[in-house]
Amino acid sequence: MPVQQTRILVVDDEPAIRTGLVTVLEGAGYSVEAVESGEAALNYLENHDVDLALLDIRMSGISGVDVMREIKERWSHVAVILLTGYASIDSAIAAVRSGADDYLMKPSSAGTIKNSVSRALDQRQRERRRDELLDQLREGLTQLDRGLSPPSPEPSSTLRVGTLTVNPLRHEAKRGSETLDLTPTEFDLLSYMMHNSERAIGHQELVREVQGYEAEAWEARELIKYHIHTLRQKLEPDPSNPQYIHTVRGVGYKLSTSET
């Protein structure tokens, strides 16, 4: 992230320390805000985006360590540097173990402060990039796993009733291994009846579904009677004794298998 776009929050109850830190960091090109207490820091974080917080450990009210813990829980992307005027090896180790990205004594030189801020921001940027790469890797592995999974079997496009088969995609109809030479209307009629095999289908339904228009009962009966006759001539081994297309008196026709 460019320095001028980096937002830093300074939290210290000593005005002179706050002013000095702001001067150093603004001089380095950072965008800086300063508040005097832990409570004010949390209020500020509620309403503003921050990339790094410099926190005095000892403040009246909420301590810097408590503010840091709240930051780690609620704004985990924010880097934290703790400041103290009472430094020791033990306190430094405790601060880092609590989640601090760095630990500075007061007062520190301008160079030390700028180096600490730069290291903490770089470290946080690397962690953010690592998390992004891990997310991309997980997504890639998920996509790969989906790609390697056996595809769901597609429903067969071939209709089968007994030894009759119809493939609408290839516009092909067969009885056993014999290909049937059907007109488009005969083919559509056979396909529809195979879709609805074992069901008696009325003349008007057949005209509507196969030929695409509504017809009076008498007209539908005569139209379908003709097409059934020509279809039986090609489909039935003995058209006078149908094995596939059966007449249902008073209703229409039914396709079922009574083959021998």
Summary of the structure (lengths in Angstrom):
residues: 260
radius of gyration: 41.2
end to end distance: 81.9
largest distance: 111.9
contacts: 736
relative contact order: 0.08
helix: 48%
strand: 18%
